[in-house]
Amino acid sequence: MKTNLVARASLAAIGLALLVTIALPAQATQCSLANVAGSYGYTTSGFVAIAPGTFVPAAAAGRIAFDGNGLDETYSGTYSVNPNCTGSFTVLVQPDTRTSTVDLVWTDNTNGVSAVFTNPGFILTATGRRISPRETD
């Protein structure tokens, strides 16, 4: 049970980016599904509600892949990317069939990403870094 909470928590953290975007100046690079595609290593930490008013610490590290169409086989869902490098994703987490929503912001010419889960019961943030350089056009 705690392992599932940590996995869900880490996904939520990726959404922190949207909140950060409000405070960031406009970037010269425009983002799209194609140029954010790739694998990112991430870390996340925060708290997850296990009962009303009861939160437990959660932390995780892992890999998430954005393939230009959705998410990799670990999770199923869709994501969107705005030209200003903000975005979001909605993911179905298995095996507990729970939907999570995350807000994102890509930074450093789409080589970095910050996130925050937007579901009630999560206080999670995450940061990610591209695992290998993205291919240039």
N, C-alpha and C positions, 0 to 999 in steps of 0.2 A: 504494500500500500504506500509506504513512504517513498519507494523507488518511483512509482507512478507520479506522486506529487512532485518529486524533484524534476522529472522529465517535463511535466506540465509547467512547472515553475520556470524552467529554462526557456521554454518557448515564449512564455509571457514576457520575459525580460527583453526579448528582441524588440518589443513594441515601444520601449523607452524613447526610441528615436524620434517619434512624432512630437513628444513634449520638448525635446531638445531643439527640434527644428524651429519652433516658434522664436527661440532666442538666437538662432544662428543667422548670420547675414546670408544674402543670396549667393549661391555658388555659380561659377561660370559653367560648370559641367551640367548638362541636363541628363537626367536618368531615364532609363526605360527598362522594360522586362529583359531585353537582350543584354544591356551592359551591366546589369547587376547579377546576371546569371553566373553561377559558379558555387564553389564550396567554401564555407567559412567555418573557422574554428571559433567557438564561443565560450564565454563563462557567464554565469548568472548567479545572483544571490538575492535573498529577500525572505519573505515569510508567506506561508500558505495557511489558510484557515482549514482546520480539520473539524471544527464544530463552531457554532456561533460564539464569537468572542474569544476563541482559542486558536492561536496561531503558532505554528512551529517553524523553525528556521529551515530554509531550503537553499541548496547550492548545487551547481552542476557545471560540468564542462563537456563539450562534445563537438559534433560536426553537424552542420545543416547545409543542405544543398538547394539552391534555387536554380531550376532547370529551364526557365523561360516560359513554363506553362503552369507550374504548380509546385508542389513539394515532393521530396524523394519518397521512397517506399515506406519509411518509418512512420510517416504521417501523411494524411491525404488532405488536400485543401487547395485553396487558391490564394494568390497574393496580387496586389496591385502596386504599381510604381508610378509616381507623379514626376513630371519634369523637374520639379524643385527638389527631388531626391527624398521626398517623404513617401510613405506607403503604409500598407497594412496587410495582414494576412489573417485568414480564418482557417483553422485547422481542426480536423477531427482526430482526436487522440484515441488510439486503440491500446489495450483491449477494453477500456472502460467506456467507450463511446461517448466521450465528452468533447464538446466544442470549445475551443479557446480562441480569443481574438487578441491580436497584438498590433501595436503601432510601431512603425519603423522610421529611421532616418539613415541614409547612407552618407558617409563622409569620406574624405581623402580620395576623391575621384573614384568612388564606389569600391574602394579597398577596405573600408571599415563600415560597420553598422552598429547602431545602438537601438535598443528596443525596450518596450514596457508592455506588460500584460494589462489589458483593459477589463478583464472579467472581475466581478465582485469576488472578494475572498483571496485575492492575490495582491501582494505588495512585492513585485519582482521587477528587476531591471537586468539587462544583459548588454554585453558588448561583444562584437565579433570582428574578426579580421580575415580577409581573403587568404585562403590556404596557399594558392599559387597565383602568380600574376595573371591578370585577365588577358585574353588574346586581343590584339589590336586589330582594327578594321583594315 
